[in-house]
Amino acid sequence: MDITPLFTITYGLYVVGSRSGDKLNGQISNTVFQVTADPVKVAVSISKAEFTHELISSTGKCCIGVLSEEADMTFIGNFGFKSGRDVDKFASIPYTLAPSGCPIPEVNILAYIDLEICNSIDVDTHTVFIGEVTDCGITGEGTPMTYSYYREVLCGKTPPTAPSYKLESHNLEKK
Amino acid sequence: MDITPLFTITYGLYVVGSRSGDKLNGQISNTVFQVTADPVKVAVSISKAEFTHELISSTGKCCIGVLSEEADMTFIGNFGFKSGRDVDKFASIPYTLAPSGCPIPEVNILAYIDLEICNSIDVDTHTVFIGEVTDCGITGEGTPMTYSYYREVLCGKTPPTAPSYKLESHNLEKK
């Protein structure tokens, strides 16, 4: 099946901050969306292979940071193409801590959404975590980065663990 | 809690086609996203109050149509601000049928994604349905409509059953 039609689905781009003890982590996700309005709940799909999956599963917390269009590939690559098991992704990124204790980058982030996970669904390679919004705030001004902006303007690639990964032919090389 | 930060989340806009016997229905949704790549699965959050919820729950099928930016408020309003219990939403809209039997509008739709529901999660007022993509195709050329385009350019409102509905102050009046 040619999955090109799936590339017409619109997404934003986010840094999902998580934490276990003193160990902070952050990863890029494009699958963040509000599922209910009362109470306010937000879902995020995370690969079971990710360190973030391990941290969210053990703590039941994460904090979504909404990426600004001003974020460059170096910033995104730090969170998106390395594993928090191998490197400290916040070593060179200034950050604050959300009430949950999860990190929020101080740069390139327009808003944060702090989540207490209340439900999850096992979907093969990924888990869709559903979290109640316990806190949220605006942290910057600008335009939220969309996934299409990331791919078309920044020419960003999609890592194999992303929900939307399929064929390398769909992944433009980073310029 | 001021939920303004949640409006920085990026969404597209879709017509979710469903069917029970000869009864066809379609509703607008902004919460459609791919959750896994192998097999390809897509999630959609639907209010329990919607007729679509009743149809998907009974048949386990729906077909996502990706809205084009060229869709106007009359077209969107037909699917978004009426109930299929009261009116035949496809009475004046030309359509084709996906392999699932669910309707796809022939106009203002860039792509269709046919789903066989394989899982669902109860989230208070809504159900997040997860479906395996059984067929998909490109049906038009253009730019996918984003939720922010709908709100900012078309000045579209958000109905009370939408996952992102909260305060009328956030809902601009239709011009």
Contacts between the chains, C-beta under 8 A, distances in Angstrom:
chain1	res1	chain2	res2	distance
A	1	B	40	7.4
A	1	B	133	7.2
A	1	B	135	7.3
A	1	B	136	6.9
A	2	B	136	7.8
A	3	B	40	5.9
A	3	B	133	7.4
A	3	B	136	6.7
A	4	B	138	6.5
A	5	B	66	7.5
A	5	B	111	3.8
A	5	B	112	7.0
A	5	B	113	6.1
A	5	B	136	4.1
A	5	B	137	5.7
A	5	B	138	5.4
A	6	B	34	5.8
A	6	B	40	6.8
A	6	B	42	7.5
A	6	B	111	7.9
A	6	B	113	6.6
A	6	B	133	7.2
A	6	B	136	6.4
A	8	B	12	7.7
A	8	B	66	4.3
A	8	B	110	5.2
A	8	B	111	4.4
A	8	B	138	7.8
A	8	B	144	4.8
A	9	B	12	5.8
A	9	B	32	6.0
A	9	B	33	6.2
A	9	B	34	6.2
A	9	B	42	7.7
A	9	B	66	6.9
A	9	B	113	7.9
A	9	B	144	7.6
A	10	B	10	6.2
A	10	B	11	6.2
A	10	B	12	3.1
A	10	B	13	7.9
A	10	B	144	5.5
A	10	B	146	5.1
A	10	B	147	7.6
A	11	B	10	6.2
A	11	B	12	7.9
A	11	B	33	6.4
A	12	B	8	7.7
A	12	B	9	5.8
A	12	B	10	3.0
A	12	B	11	7.9
A	13	B	10	7.9
A	30	B	33	8.0
A	31	B	33	5.0
A	31	B	34	7.1
A	31	B	35	6.5
A	32	B	9	6.0
A	33	B	9	6.2
A	33	B	11	6.4
A	33	B	30	8.0
A	33	B	31	5.0
A	33	B	33	5.9
A	33	B	45	7.3
A	33	B	163	7.5
A	34	B	6	5.8
A	34	B	9	6.2
A	34	B	31	7.1
A	34	B	163	4.9
A	34	B	164	4.9
A	35	B	31	6.5
A	35	B	45	4.5
A	35	B	123	5.1
A	35	B	126	5.6
A	35	B	128	5.7
A	35	B	163	5.2
A	36	B	45	7.6
A	36	B	123	5.3
A	36	B	124	5.1
A	36	B	125	5.2
A	36	B	126	5.0
A	36	B	163	5.7
A	37	B	125	7.3
A	37	B	162	7.2
A	37	B	163	6.1
A	37	B	164	6.5
A	37	B	165	4.8
A	37	B	166	5.1
A	38	B	124	7.6
A	38	B	125	6.6
A	38	B	166	7.6
A	39	B	124	6.8
A	40	B	1	7.4
A	40	B	3	5.9
A	40	B	6	6.8
A	40	B	166	7.3
A	41	B	123	5.9
A	41	B	124	7.1
A	42	B	6	7.5
A	42	B	9	7.7
A	43	B	43	7.5
A	43	B	45	7.6
A	43	B	128	6.5
A	45	B	33	7.3
A	45	B	35	4.5
A	45	B	36	7.6
A	45	B	43	7.6
A	66	B	5	7.5
A	66	B	8	4.4
A	66	B	9	6.9
A	110	B	8	5.2
A	111	B	5	3.8
A	111	B	6	7.9
A	111	B	8	4.5
A	112	B	5	7.0
A	113	B	5	6.1
A	113	B	6	6.5
A	113	B	9	7.9
A	119	B	121	6.2
A	119	B	123	6.7
A	121	B	119	6.2
A	121	B	121	4.5
A	121	B	128	7.3
A	121	B	130	6.8
A	123	B	35	5.1
A	123	B	36	5.3
A	123	B	41	5.8
A	123	B	43	8.0
A	123	B	119	6.7
A	123	B	130	5.8
A	124	B	36	5.1
A	124	B	38	7.6
A	124	B	39	6.8
A	124	B	41	7.1
A	125	B	36	5.2
A	125	B	37	7.3
A	125	B	38	6.6
A	126	B	35	5.6
A	126	B	36	5.0
A	128	B	35	5.7
A	128	B	43	6.5
A	128	B	121	7.3
A	128	B	128	7.1
A	128	B	130	7.4
A	130	B	121	6.8
A	130	B	123	5.8
A	130	B	128	7.4
A	133	B	1	7.2
A	133	B	3	7.4
A	133	B	6	7.2
A	135	B	1	7.3
A	136	B	1	6.8
A	136	B	2	7.8
A	136	B	3	6.7
A	136	B	5	4.1
A	136	B	6	6.4
A	137	B	5	5.7
A	138	B	4	6.5
A	138	B	5	5.4
A	138	B	8	7.8
A	144	B	8	4.9
A	144	B	9	7.6
A	144	B	10	5.5
A	146	B	10	5.1
A	146	B	146	7.3
A	147	B	10	7.6
A	162	B	37	7.2
A	163	B	33	7.5
A	163	B	34	4.9
A	163	B	35	5.1
A	163	B	36	5.7
A	163	B	37	6.1
A	164	B	34	4.9
A	164	B	37	6.5
A	165	B	37	4.7
A	166	B	37	5.1
A	166	B	38	7.6
A	166	B	40	7.3
